[in-house]
């Protein structure tokens, strides 16, 4: 008897404030598909940028360590060894900077994906 009275009171309150019953429903799996799509796209973006970071890091290390100016001309641009070392170190610094940038972008994707999942 008391339960029916409580239900009537709740119905009266809902009518007073014109609450929609769908506002109180638990989200269905279809609603969560968007969240999982956002998370997978965030992970995909992060993976792509981590791969780009690894490639940039590898190219930068190659510029630092691989140098021959005798006959093969590997990473040699001008006639003097010192100039070639300076050029290669500058190129390596640029590639390392790109690697850091790509890593920060990938971490940004992961952080934004985590924030979207909490909502």
WOGIFEN-V216281 format. One record per helix or strand of 2 or more residues. SS is the DSSP state (alpha for helix, beta for strand). FROM is the first residue (numbers start at 1). LEN is the number of residues. If there is no record, write none. Layout:
# WOGIFEN-V216281
SS_FROM_LEN, SS_FROM_LEN
This chain:
# WOGIFEN-V216281
alpha_2_16, alpha_21_4, alpha_29_37, alpha_81_38
